[in-house]
Amino acid sequence: MNEKNFSDLKHTLEYLGFGRTLNASLRNCIEFELPRFRMTLDLKMPVPNPKNRPDHVDVVQYQLEISKESGTDKYSFDRYDIYLQPAIKPYEMRNQRFYIKKGEGITVKESYNLLCGRAVNKDVVLKNGEKANMWFKLDLSERDPEKGYAFKKYDYNLVSTVEGFVFQGIDRPGFKEQLLKSLNRGNLHEVTFLKDGKEIMGFIAANPKFKTLDFYDLNLVSVYSKAVGINEASTKALISSELKEAAIKDTSAEKKTGRGR
């Protein structure tokens, strides 16, 4: 058995969030020299709920596909399928396939967040070989039997968006960095914000489609964003920046079309 290859695969699984649970199965399958094999990992994702019920969880199953590279003793982790059974609506099963390239791709938690309908921020390599940073979200309204849910891409400034609202403790060391990191991964993040002038605890998630944040109370009931307290100085600066950018784009379009001459 190629020990270096086995070590690299273990590192990839751990890096993507699968942990070390599958390492023994991985070794056994490779030692048997199987040309292609699948490994299954079952996880339970806790869901915020008012009664603090331990059984109130999202049930998630990951099916990983490992294949032997032709003419070599090396194996590669090509792709995995995720199956989600939501705690709130267990009859609404969802599944999606994600591909892994050179040990990189959508992580365990990111794939779960995407299937939950939230957006994720990733560094990607475009077809021309250039790197780019993008926000992705699955379109859960329609599913292709073969390709699964379609990916939607968005431009979105999370930092400016977060700075546009008032959150308790935002000035504490490390608070903002942790918040941004969590939202980039597509997590629901617990915070204290202002609703109709009163502080309440709840959750937020990134919403790149409408360039804002989604707000929820502790029971995961949606809170209308216009009822949430804003940072007026940051909001005015953001609006001014967006108007300036729009004006530049409009001017550029005029030059290209010759409009106004």
N, C-alpha and C positions, 0 to 999 in steps of 0.2 A: 504494500500500500504506500502511496505517495504521502508521507507524513507532512511535508511542507504544504501540499494542496489541502490536506485535511485541516491543518492549522489555519490556513487562510479562510477556509469555509466557516470554521468555528468563529473566527473573528468577524466575518461578514454577518453571520446570524446574530451575534451579540450586538454589533454596530447598528443593525436595523431594528433591534428591539425584541428579537426572539429569545434572548437569554441563552442559558446553557442546558435547558431541559432536553433538547433534541440531540445533544452531542453523542450520547451512547447509541441512539438509533442511527445517526449519521455514520458513525464508525462501522457499525455492523453491516449496513447496506453497502458501504464502499468495500469492505473486506470480502463480501460475497461477489464483488465485481458486477453488480447489477448495472445494466446499460442506462436505465432510467428508473427513478423511484420517487414516491411521494411520502412526505411526513406530515402528520397532523398535530396541531397545537390548539387546545381549547383554552380560552380565557374568559373571565368574567369582569366586565367593566362596571364599577359602581356608578350609579346614576343619582344625582342629588334629588332628594325627595323629602316631603314634610314629615313623614312618620319614622324616618330613619330605619326602614326595614332592610335587614341584611339580604333578603331574597330579591330585592328590587334592583336588578342588575341587567345590563345588556349582555347577552350571551354571544360570544364571538368565536368562530372557528377559522383557523388559518391552515391551508393546505399548500405546502411548499413542494415545488418540483425541482429535483436535482437530476442532472443528466451527465453522462460521460462524454467527454470530447472525443470525436472520432480520431482513431489512430494514436491515442495517448492514454496515459494512466491518470489523467486529470479529470476532475468533475467540476461542473459549474452550477451555480444556483441561478436558474433562468427566470423564474417567475413564481408568484404565489396567488392563490385565490382566497378571498376573505368572504365569510358568510356571517351576516349580522341578524340576530333576532332581538329586536328592541324590547325593552322592559315594558314600555308604555303601550306599544301595539305589537305584541309578539307574533301576530298573524301576518305582519308586513315584513316578510323576510327579504333581505337585500344581499346581493353579492356582486363582487367586482374582481377583475384580474389586474394585477400590477406586475410590471416587468422589472427585472433587475439587470443592470448593465455594469460590468466590471465592479461588482460589489456595492453599487450605489443605486438608490431608488427611494421610493416612498417607504417610510418606516411603518412599524406595527401601529403605533399610536396615530400617525398621520393618516393611514388608510382607514382606521376606525373613525376618525374625525370626519374624513371625506364622506364616508357612507352615512354619517349622521347628518350630512347636509351642510357642514361647515367648510370654510375655505382654509387653504394651507399655502404658505409661502416657501418656495424652493429655488435653489440655484440649479439651472438646467443648462444642458449643452444643445444648442440649436443644430439644425441640419447642416449649416455651413461651418460648423465646428466652433462657433463663437459661444461664449458663456453669457447667460442672462439670468436675471432674477425676476421671477413671476409669481403671481398669485393664481392658484387653481381652485376650482370647485366643480363637483360633479352635478350634472343636470339630472336630478332625480325624478323629473316629470316625465321622462321618456327613456326607454331602455331598448337597445338593440340586442337581440338574442345572442349574437356572436361577439360583438364588441363591448357590450355592457353599456354603462352610462357614459355619455359624452363629457369630455373635459371642457370647461369654460375657462378662459384666461382673462385676467384683469390687470390693469395698472392701478396702483393703490399706494398711498403714502400713509402707512400705519402710524408712524411717529407723529405727524401733524394731526392726524385724526384723534389719537389718544390725548394729545395736548389740548385739543379743543373742548374737552370735558373736565369736570371737576371730580377728582377721586380723593378720598381720604388717604393720607399717608404717601401720596405720590412723590413727595420730596424726601422721603426716608432713603438712606443709602441702599442702593441695590433694588429698591422696589420697582422702579420704572423699567430697569433692565430685565428683571424677572418677568414682569408683565408682558413686555414686548416679545420676549422669547417664547412665552407660553402661547400668546395669540398667534405668532407666526406658525406654530405647529398645529394650529386649528383647535386648540383647547378652549373649553369654557373656563374662564378664570374668575374666581370669587373676588369681589371688590365691594367697597362701600361707596355709593354715589348719591347724588342729590336727586330726589324725585319730588316735584312740586315744592321745592325749597326745604324738604326734610331728608335727613340722611337715612338710607336704607341699605341693608346688605343684600347682595344679589350676585349675578354673574354677567359677564360680557363675552362677546365673541366678535371677531373681525368680520366686516361685511364689505368686501371690496367692490361688489357689484354696484352698491349705492353709495360707496365711499363714506361709510359711517361705521358705527358699532351697533351690534345687536345687544339689547339690555333685557335681563330677566330678573324676576325676584327669586327668593330662595326656593319657591315651588316650581321654578322654571316656567312661570307665566310671563309672557312677553310684556315688556314695559315700553310704552310709546316713547321713542327717542326725543321727541320735542318737549316731553315733560321732564327730561333729565337736565340737570344744571350744567351750563356750559362755561368755559373759560373764554370770556368775551374778547380779551386781547388776542389770544391765539386764534380764535375763530375769525376775527376780522383780518388778521394777517394771512390766514389760509385762503379766505375768500379773495383778498387782494391778489395773492399769488396766482390763484386759479384764473381770475379775470385777465391778468397780465399774460398768462400762458395762452389763454384762448385768443387774445388779441394778436399775439405773435403768430399763432397758427393761421388766423384769418388773413393776416397780412401776407403770409407766405403763400396761401392759397390764391390770393388776388394776383400776386406776381406770376404764378404759374399759369393762370387762366387768362391773364391780361384784363381781368375785370376792373372797371373804373377808368380805363384809359380812353 
